[in-house]
């Protein structure tokens, strides 16, 4: 049970992606601070792979926890593969919001007039005149 809580606390904060944006989970910033405190012990995926593998060993001796053992073993394999590829956990840093300047919000008027249909299409058709 303590191992499950440890795994949940370690796994809850999402890592920042290399490309694109990452949505932060609700309340993640508090857990991110805890994970950052432990530094390389929690950022390194080799250490996470070993931790998951070690936690899976005792659970493998009971039939009732075999599903948890399989899940921890798969997670260990995934972390090992990610570590071999050079990935590590990176915190999602919040960018400070910049207030828009008043001068930046006013847009310049268009320099070209809007496009018009051809001249013959602009002339009213005889049916429209009588209608």
ABEGO torsion letter per residue (X at the ends): XAAAAAAAAAAABBBBBABEBBBBBBGAAAAAAAAAAAEAAAABAAAAAAAAAAAAAAAAABAAAAAAAAAAAAAAAAAAAAAAAGBBBBBBBBBBBBBBBAAAABBBBBABBBBBBBAAAABBBAAAAAX
